[in-house]
Amino acid sequence: MVKRDLYLKKLEMYAGRDEVKIILGMRRSGKTTIIRQFIEELIGEGVPRDNVVYINFEGLVYSYFKDAASLRGLLIELLKEANGRMYFFFDEMRGVDGWAEVLSEMRNFHDCEFYIISSDASVLYDGYAKDLGYRYVKLDVYPLTFSEFIEFRKEEQKENGTVPGTEENLNDILREYMRRGGMPGIFSLKGKEEGTVENYLKDTLSAALLRDVVQGNKLRDVSHIDKILEFIMSHVGETFSPKAVKDYVKRQGITISVDTVYSFLDAFIGAGIIGRVKRFDIKDARELETQEKYYVADLAMRNAAMGDEEVPFDAALENILYTELLTRGFNVCVGKYGTNQVDFIAMKGEDRTYLNCCGLLSDNDIIKEEFGVLTKIRDNYFKMVLSMDEETKVNKGGIINYPAAKFLVQA
């Protein structure tokens, strides 16, 4: 099994610290597998297996733990005979009210550390940070990056006996990544009949909508949920306002408020189904509150849900780059410079990088569109155009194009 070292190394870094570790990510994005691999690492390093407790609160046995008192009783019982440091891994415990206060209490009186795994950010109830004494770290898990996809794909080829005899074209693999997506579970599917992967991705989205959006946020009127999501998935990589969503749903015969749109957008984001990117005014150096962009967690899941309608190529490439930048630890904004737009500003600390991305730089109009705004920005931050060209072919005053596929596989 391929190990997702990006996340395992972070967990290794956090291990032994008193902070509660909170691992968030869309359902079936690989969180539980990562945690199981990490548990095996702990045991391999000498932690007794009896000192590791994994509980899934969506399972039938533990589903009746709904409040702080029942959780406290469970932990007291488990810690009673503890010999050495205990490691608790609690999966999908959003239904346990007041969990943070209990964990903070146990941590103060016992030698133990806690890992919370959730497919829904609603587990982070109002006041959880205070209840934890602000002693926590958060780790977001995303579907496979392009580099991880390549590793999973190599393992798949070995298992199928289809390892190519010559080196494959990186751009061809990138296009395959766009088509197949990055949900790790697709590599475990054994059925070869037509529609197996598509049905798996549809089921994944349905489960996330039901459990993590509707049930996780206690939403009642969900008659418009499909229409709101349909609009977002039809406008990947485009700026729009919640009013535009409201108007779209109204044209389908359903009247909702802008506040309702905001509530569902927040719920979709909390479940990891979509991500929101705010705009940043480069001239005024301030974040803007309107006309955000939205991207999907997984392109293949989006395409399965939408049928034959696919995301335009440039928007698909943007979507991949967005997830990649988040995985690398950047804060991501859309750049506004006058009436022009920069696809992404990747920020980390005081540093920033301006990035545009596109298909091939095949004519002067495309070159002008991609490089024009970057040449107008008069600061000293790094600027680059990522394209599907296999080599650097344009240099505008030190601003170059760089092969997107190569960028995505570089650490």
C-alpha positions in Angstrom: 0.0 0.0 0.0 1.3 3.5 -0.9 2.0 5.7 2.1 1.0 9.3 1.9 4.2 10.6 3.5 3.2 14.3 3.3 0.6 13.7 6.0 2.4 10.9 7.9 5.5 13.2 8.4 3.2 15.9 9.9 1.6 13.4 12.3 5.1 12.2 13.3 6.0 15.8 14.0 2.9 16.3 16.2 3.3 13.0 18.0 4.2 13.3 21.7 2.9 16.8 22.0 0.0 17.7 24.3 -2.1 19.4 21.7 -5.2 17.6 20.4 -4.6 16.8 16.7 -7.6 17.5 14.5 -7.6 15.9 11.1 -10.2 17.2 8.7 -11.0 16.2 5.1 -13.7 15.1 2.7 -15.2 11.7 3.3 -13.1 9.0 1.6 -10.2 11.3 1.0 -7.9 8.9 2.8 -7.9 10.2 6.4 -8.7 6.9 8.1 -6.1 5.0 6.0 -3.5 7.6 6.9 -4.3 7.2 10.6 -4.1 3.4 10.4 -0.7 3.7 8.8 0.4 6.1 11.5 -0.9 3.8 14.2 1.3 1.0 12.7 4.3 3.3 12.8 3.7 4.0 16.5 3.5 0.3 17.2 6.5 -0.3 15.1 8.4 2.3 17.2 7.5 0.4 20.4 4.1 1.8 21.5 2.2 -1.3 23.0 -0.8 -2.2 20.9 -3.0 -2.1 24.0 -2.1 1.6 24.4 -3.7 2.5 21.1 -7.4 2.9 20.9 -9.3 3.6 17.7 -13.0 4.3 17.9 -15.4 5.2 15.0 -18.4 7.0 16.5 -20.4 6.3 13.3 -20.2 2.6 14.1 -23.1 0.9 15.8 -21.3 0.1 19.0 -20.3 3.6 19.8 -23.1 5.6 18.1 -25.0 6.0 21.4 -22.2 8.2 22.9 -23.9 11.6 22.4 -22.7 13.8 25.3 -19.8 14.8 27.5 -20.9 12.5 30.3 -21.0 9.3 28.3 -17.6 10.2 26.7 -16.1 10.9 30.1 -17.3 7.6 31.4 -15.8 5.7 28.4 -12.4 7.4 28.8 -12.3 6.9 32.6 -12.9 3.2 32.0 -10.3 2.9 29.2 -7.7 4.8 31.3 -8.3 2.9 34.5 -5.8 0.1 33.7 -3.4 2.2 31.5 0.2 1.4 31.6 2.2 4.1 29.9 1.0 6.8 27.5 -2.3 6.2 25.8 -3.1 7.2 22.2 -6.8 7.8 21.3 -8.0 8.1 17.8 -11.6 9.2 17.6 -13.2 9.1 14.1 -16.4 11.0 13.2 -17.3 12.1 16.7 -19.2 15.3 15.7 -22.4 13.9 17.4 -20.7 13.9 20.8 -21.6 17.3 22.4 -18.9 18.9 24.5 -16.1 16.5 23.5 -13.4 19.1 23.6 -14.0 19.9 27.3 -13.7 16.2 28.2 -10.5 15.7 26.2 -9.0 18.7 27.8 -9.9 17.4 31.3 -8.5 13.9 30.6 -5.3 15.3 29.1 -4.7 17.3 32.2 -5.0 14.3 34.6 -3.7 11.4 32.5 -0.8 10.6 30.2 -2.6 10.5 26.9 -3.0 12.2 23.6 -5.9 12.6 21.3 -6.4 12.5 17.5 -9.8 13.6 16.2 -10.7 12.6 12.6 -13.7 14.1 10.9 -15.2 14.5 7.5 -17.1 17.6 8.6 -15.9 20.8 10.1 -19.1 21.0 12.2 -17.2 18.9 14.7 -15.5 22.2 15.6 -18.4 23.6 17.5 -18.5 27.1 18.7 -16.2 27.3 21.7 -14.2 24.1 21.0 -10.9 26.0 20.9 -11.5 27.6 24.3 -12.6 24.2 25.7 -9.3 22.8 24.5 -7.4 25.7 26.1 -6.4 26.6 22.6 -4.0 23.7 22.7 -4.7 21.9 19.4 -3.3 21.6 15.9 -5.3 21.1 12.7 -4.3 19.0 9.7 -6.3 19.2 6.5 -6.3 16.1 4.3 -7.1 16.5 0.5 -7.6 13.9 -2.3 -4.4 12.8 -4.0 -2.1 15.4 -5.4 -0.7 14.8 -8.9 2.6 13.4 -7.3 0.6 11.0 -5.1 -1.6 10.0 -8.1 1.5 9.0 -10.0 2.7 6.8 -7.0 -0.7 5.1 -6.7 -0.9 4.7 -10.4 2.6 3.0 -10.4 1.4 0.6 -7.7 -1.8 -0.1 -9.8 0.3 -0.9 -12.9 2.5 -3.3 -10.9 -0.5 -5.1 -9.6 -2.1 -5.3 -13.1 1.2 -6.2 -14.8 0.9 -3.2 -17.1 4.1 -1.3 -16.3 5.1 0.5 -19.5 8.5 -0.3 -21.0 9.3 3.4 -21.7 9.0 6.6 -19.7 5.5 8.0 -20.1 4.7 11.6 -21.1 4.0 13.6 -17.9 1.3 15.7 -19.7 -0.5 12.6 -20.7 -0.6 11.4 -17.1 -1.8 14.8 -16.0 -4.7 14.6 -18.4 -5.5 11.1 -17.0 -5.4 12.6 -13.5 -7.9 15.2 -14.6 -10.2 12.4 -15.9 -9.8 9.9 -13.1 -9.5 12.3 -10.2 -7.7 11.9 -6.9 -10.0 9.9 -4.6 -7.7 7.2 -3.2 -10.5 4.6 -3.2 -10.7 4.4 -7.0 -7.4 2.4 -6.9 -9.0 -0.2 -4.6 -12.0 -0.9 -6.9 -11.8 -4.4 -8.2 -14.9 -4.4 -10.4 -14.1 -3.7 -14.1 -17.6 -3.4 -15.4 -18.5 0.0 -16.9 -19.6 2.6 -14.4 -17.9 1.1 -11.3 -15.7 4.1 -10.7 -18.5 6.6 -11.6 -20.9 4.9 -9.2 -18.3 4.9 -6.5 -17.8 8.7 -6.9 -21.5 9.4 -7.0 -22.0 7.4 -3.8 -19.1 9.2 -2.2 -20.7 12.6 -2.9 -24.2 11.4 -1.8 -22.8 10.1 1.5 -21.0 13.4 2.1 -24.1 15.4 1.3 -26.3 13.3 3.6 -24.0 12.7 6.6 -21.7 15.7 6.5 -23.8 18.5 5.0 -27.4 17.7 6.0 -27.0 15.7 9.2 -23.8 17.3 10.3 -25.3 20.8 10.1 -28.8 19.7 11.1 -30.3 21.2 7.9 -34.1 20.7 7.5 -35.2 22.1 4.2 -32.9 20.5 1.6 -35.2 20.7 -1.4 -32.8 23.1 -3.1 -29.5 21.4 -2.2 -29.0 19.8 -5.6 -29.6 23.0 -7.4 -27.2 25.0 -5.4 -24.5 22.4 -5.8 -25.3 22.1 -9.5 -24.7 25.8 -10.0 -21.3 25.7 -8.2 -20.2 22.6 -10.1 -21.2 24.3 -13.4 -19.1 27.4 -12.6 -15.8 25.9 -11.3 -13.1 28.6 -11.4 -15.5 31.4 -12.1 -16.2 34.4 -9.9 -19.9 34.7 -8.8 -22.0 36.0 -5.9 -24.4 34.1 -3.7 -27.2 36.3 -5.4 -26.3 34.6 -8.7 -26.9 31.2 -7.0 -30.2 32.5 -5.5 -31.4 33.7 -9.0 -30.4 30.4 -10.6 -32.4 28.4 -8.0 -35.4 30.7 -8.4 -35.4 30.0 -12.2 -35.8 26.3 -11.3 -39.0 27.2 -9.4 -37.6 27.3 -5.9 -37.4 30.6 -3.8 -34.5 30.9 -1.3 -32.7 33.7 0.4 -29.1 34.8 0.0 -28.5 33.8 3.6 -29.7 30.3 2.8 -27.2 30.2 -0.1 -24.4 31.3 2.3 -25.4 28.5 4.8 -25.2 25.8 2.2 -22.0 27.1 0.8 -20.5 27.0 4.3 -21.8 23.5 4.8 -20.3 22.3 1.5 -17.0 23.8 2.4 -17.1 22.3 5.9 -17.7 18.9 4.3 -14.7 19.4 2.0 -16.8 19.1 -1.1 -15.8 22.6 -2.4 -13.3 25.2 -1.5 -13.8 29.0 -1.5 -11.1 31.4 -2.8 -11.5 35.0 -1.9 -10.2 37.9 -4.1 -7.3 40.1 -3.1 -6.9 43.6 -4.4 -3.2 43.8 -5.2 -3.1 47.6 -5.5 -4.9 48.3 -2.2 -3.4 45.2 -0.5 -6.7 44.1 1.0 -9.0 41.1 0.9 -12.3 41.6 -0.9 -15.6 40.3 0.4 -17.4 39.6 -2.9 -17.2 37.6 -6.1 -15.2 34.7 -4.7 -14.2 31.7 -6.8 -15.1 28.1 -5.9 -13.3 24.9 -6.7 -14.3 21.2 -6.2 -12.5 18.6 -4.1 -12.3 16.2 -7.0 -12.8 16.8 -10.7 -13.8 13.2 -11.5 -16.4 13.2 -8.7 -17.8 16.5 -10.1 -17.9 15.0 -13.6 -19.7 11.9 -12.4 -22.3 14.0 -10.6 -22.8 16.3 -13.6 -23.0 13.6 -16.3 -21.3 14.3 -19.6 -20.6 18.0 -18.8 -16.9 18.5 -18.1 -15.1 21.4 -16.7 -13.3 23.5 -19.3 -9.6 22.6 -19.5 -8.1 25.8 -18.1 -10.6 25.7 -15.2 -9.7 22.0 -14.5 -6.0 23.0 -14.4 -6.8 25.8 -12.0 -8.7 23.4 -9.8 -5.7 21.0 -9.6 -3.3 23.9 -8.9 -5.6 25.2 -6.2 -5.5 21.9 -4.3 -1.8 21.5 -4.8 -1.1 25.0 -3.3 -3.3 24.2 -0.3 -1.5 20.9 0.2 1.9 22.7 0.1 0.6 25.0 3.0 -0.1 28.2 1.1 -2.9 30.6 1.7 -4.6 31.1 -1.7 -6.4 34.2 -3.1 -7.5 35.3 -6.5 -5.6 38.4 -7.5 -7.4 41.6 -8.7 -5.3 44.3 -10.4 -7.5 47.0 -11.7 -9.9 45.3 -14.2 -7.4 42.4 -14.6 -7.2 39.1 -12.7 -4.4 36.8 -11.6 -5.5 33.2 -11.2 -3.8 32.7 -7.9 -1.7 34.5 -5.3 0.0 31.9 -3.2 0.9 33.4 0.2 3.1 32.0 3.0 4.1 34.4 5.7 5.3 37.6 4.2 6.1 36.0 0.8 3.8 35.7 -2.1 3.8 34.2 -5.6 1.6 35.2 -8.6 0.5 32.4 -10.8 -1.5 32.2 -14.0 -2.2 28.8 -15.6 -3.5 27.8 -19.0 -3.3 25.2 -21.8 -0.8 25.7 -24.6 0.6 29.2 -25.3 -0.2 28.7 -28.9 -0.7 32.2 -30.1 0.1 35.9 -29.2 -3.4 36.5 -27.9 -3.1 33.8 -25.3 0.4 35.0 -24.4 -0.8 38.6 -24.0 -3.8 37.4 -21.8 -1.6 35.3 -19.5 1.4 37.5 -19.2 -0.2 41.0 -19.6 -1.4 41.4 -16.0 1.7 39.9 -14.5 3.9 42.4 -16.3 1.8 45.3 -14.9 2.3 44.4 -11.3 5.3 46.4 -10.1 6.5 44.6 -7.1 9.4 42.2 -6.5 7.4 39.0 -5.8 7.8 36.0 -8.1 5.5 35.7 -11.0 5.0 32.8 -13.4 2.7 31.2 -16.0 2.1 27.5 -15.7 1.1 26.0 -19.0 0.8 22.6 -20.8 3.8 23.5 -22.9 6.6 21.0 -22.3 9.3 23.6 -22.1 9.8 27.3 -21.3 9.1 29.2 -24.5 8.2 32.7 -23.3 10.1 35.2 -21.2 8.6 38.6 -20.5 11.1 40.6 -18.5 12.0 37.6 -16.3 8.4 36.3 -16.1 8.4 32.9 -17.8 6.1 30.0 -18.5 6.9 26.7 -16.9 5.5 23.3 -17.6 2.5 22.7 -15.3 3.1 19.0 -14.9 6.7 19.5 -13.9 5.7 22.1 -11.3 3.1 19.8 -9.8 5.6 17.0 -9.2 8.3 19.2 -7.7 8.4 19.3 -3.9 
